Amino acid sequence: MPGDPSSVLAALGLDRRTEQLYFRLAPVSGHTVTGVAQLVQQRPDQLVRSLAPLLERGLVVVSDERIVVPALADAVSELVLRQARSAASSAAMLAELSSAVPHLVASTTRPDPRHVTDVRPLDGELSSGGNPLELLTLMLRTSRGDMLWLRPDAWAMPRESQVSELVGEAMATGRRSRAIYPARALTEAPDALRVRAGMGEQVRIISEVRTRMFIFGDTHAVIPEPIGFTDEPRVHVRQRSIVAALTMWFESLWDRAAPMPELEAGRVGPGGRQFLLEQLMDGATDEVIARNLGIGLRTVRRRIAGLMTELGVDTRFQAGVEAVRRGWL
């Protein structure tokens, strides 16, 4: 019946006999097991067995041979919290299992022998360890064509100077190198950009670079496994169709990225004028621009104000129109 506290215990899965035992124990909380057993006319060992459902739910506690009955509201609150934590843990585990299911299904999806005449292994491997610099050197020497780079954080890597030296040697033979950096590199690593541009590398800036990757010609591509910023394990792909697909992805990012002509003059422009204009044209807020550039909100607003003064306009929309008229975009 509504308001009957026993309905709470029923909701917890307790039968009528256990409910009755609970309400007989509540007034004698703090007494010994032996004393309470005499009161309910059971042997101590029988009482302990009868208490099991209450002990499991935290409605009754046995401490120092005494039976303690916490306030029902406190006990239920703690039980709900415990169940919530368990449910959250179960939900997280189920989510992980759910995300793994497609991979499990994919790993068992194979063409039936009746449907194919020839099955060959893909060319490439997933590897860890070794000397990445030696591998890079070998790939440079055994490949031709453009070198394409996604460099979200390369300037912070200890072997950056050695990589730049290798790339410089390759470009000296006539090969072209193109690299895409995140906008925050303008403030975090302007010197690294100058070094690469000074060697003749074409550098472009985009709001965010989500993974490391490099491609050499149409024969080599290396990406982390999984996609991201880790060094290993790494996937070395030589399968031409996959290298071509990754190249197409790079080219789509290259088309979206902003050129940096300022670098050709040996300097990084104030915040990357073209990037700043493109962000404004895309409707990015000052907060988003600050995050993408890795600088403070006040600095962003100061640079935007300076840019509008340079263009001689009063609004951001006018800034975009005037930038297009001048050929800046």
Disulfide bonds with the S-S distance in Angstrom:
none
